[in-house]
Structures are given as structure tokens and as C-alpha cells.
Amino acid sequence: MSDSVEFEHVDVFTTGALGAPGRRTFYLQARVGNRVASVRCEKQQAAAIAQYLRRALAHLPIIEGGRFPESMALTPPDDEPFVLGSVGLEFRKESDLFTLVLREFDTEDVSDDDDDDDDDLFGDDDVDEGRTVRVSITRNQALAFCDHTDKIVAAGRPDCEYCKRPVDPDGHFCPRMN
């Protein structure tokens, strides 16, 4: 049986990072009142979600009223958040909301060494899908998430101008400066 958390009309949907650049841990987080759900993710996953949301927003009319005014600061996770696996996104025209479905990374699928049964390739309705967090956000919240995520991602280590790899504070071996 899988655990599923649903947030319809969140107060805040944000991303954040804890730790020093180069050793940061990234999170996606939904909050409604005192209720918080955090999902650990990779920096590239957060950036990809923001990029995809921006592309979806580009096909919709602009909403008047500016950005969503709530604080986008990350609340440090209390419990152990699950690791993000797959992400689903839909836009419901009737409610004018985006819904993101954040699914837990399933390590059992990676390490499952069962016999090669063709039925496994096409999925099984009885398979436990792990934990999920469903978050519904407005277009303004989506835009605020994208802007905030861009700032969080850019706040990391600077890239080397020659090899484009991150430069550590204690030095950098650049393969192009050989």
C-alpha cells in the first residue's frame, strides 16, 4: 500500500537547498498551514521542473496581479523526505490549476533481479507505487516557483569558464587547461 499526500490549493510550493555549495541537498516543498510535505531531489530535477512549467505557462494567457506574495523560503524538513523519482504534470483548464505528482524513487525496480518475465515490462496494477505527493498550484504560484528555483540553482558553485564544470572553493582541476 502506498502513502499519498494531496495538497489542493497550497499556500506555498517552493524549492530550496540546505548545506554549502557543492554539498547542498535540494528539496521540493508544499505547505498548507502547518502541514508540510518535503521531497528530496537533485538540483537538475528542480531546474527541469521549473523549465517545464515555464514552457507550459508560455502557452497560457498572462494572469494579472503579479507574483504570488507568500515567502518562498524552505522550511527545514522535520521528517525524512523521500527521494524524487518521477514527476507528472497536468493542467486542469476548468479549475485553472497545475497539478504535479511527485513519486518516490523506487530502488526495488533498480535492484530487482527476478527472472525476465515479459509481464514485468508492461507494469502490474498490484505493484506498490511507493509514496506520492500531489500538489495543485495556480499559474502565479507556478511562476513564483520557477523564479525562485532559478535563483536557488544559480546560487551554487560558479562554472569554470573553460570546461563549464563547477569550481570548488578550494580549487578546480580544469581538463581544458592541460
DARAPE-V584462 format. One line per field, one symbol per residue. phi: phi as a letter, one per 40 degrees, with the letter a starting at -180 (. if undefined). A space follows every 50 residues. Layout:
phi: ???
This chain:
phi: .ccbbbbcgccabababbhcdgbcbcbbabbbfccbbbbcacdccccccc cccccccccbcccchgcccccccccdccccccccbbbbbbbcccbfbcbb bbbccbccccbcbccccdcccbgacccccgcbbbbbbcccccccdccccd ccccccccccccbgcccccchacbcccc
